[in-house]
Amino acid sequence: MRSWRRSLLAFMLCAGAAGCAQPPRGYLGKRGADLTDCFKFTVGYGLITYTRVMVTDWAVLGMGMAAGENYGWRGRYGDRGWQKQRGGDVYIGDIHYQAGLPLVANEEGSDGSGNRVHTLGTSITKRRYAKDLEPTRGGKVGERFWIGIAATAGLSIEIGFNIAELVDLLLGITTLDILGDDEWCPRPLRGTEAAERGPDR
């Protein structure tokens, strides 16, 4: 039993720390990556106030406006800040903005060429990914099934759970990859793309 627990802890740490800088290797590596895709948790600080509840991309309700810096984990496709080192860092920090008006529109994202999520009304959500973090086609489908909350009022917190990624994890036990993300890894930025992103810090 202890050996099993150590193995579980090892692939969770590897998936989080390495963050799929290269495709996860082996059965445990792939299941660990699937596991980390299931949740997001960040804390930080921000100015002004904002609150958002999301029950998949088809039920999003936000109110307020805020900007701040967050640290934590947002899944393999989560933005690390367009001027920060990407590739799945467990420690992430970026200037993150949030704005919402109930039943009208809600938007969250990062400065520069980072990720953005825009919802018109409560049901039409569009996602833009940083070039190096764009998911597979199945991964994009999975990203639509986040359930969670975000709030900023001096202190900032975001908690989320992805039901599609949970299904992918459970079916992945049989090696079935319904989202087609087992071989995914960040696309290296070169030349002008890297210059647009800014220096890694």
Secondary structure, 3 states (H helix, E strand, C coil): CHHHHHHHHHHHHHHHHHCCCCCCCHHHHHHHHHHHCCEEEEEEEEEEEEEEEEECCCCEEEEEEEEEEEEEECCCCCCCCCCCCCCCCCCCCEEEEEEEECCCEEEEEECCCCCEEEEECCCEEEEECCHHHCCCHHHHHHHHHEEEEEEEEEEEEEEEEEHHHHHHHHHHCCCCCCCCCCCCCCCCCCCHHHHHHCCCC
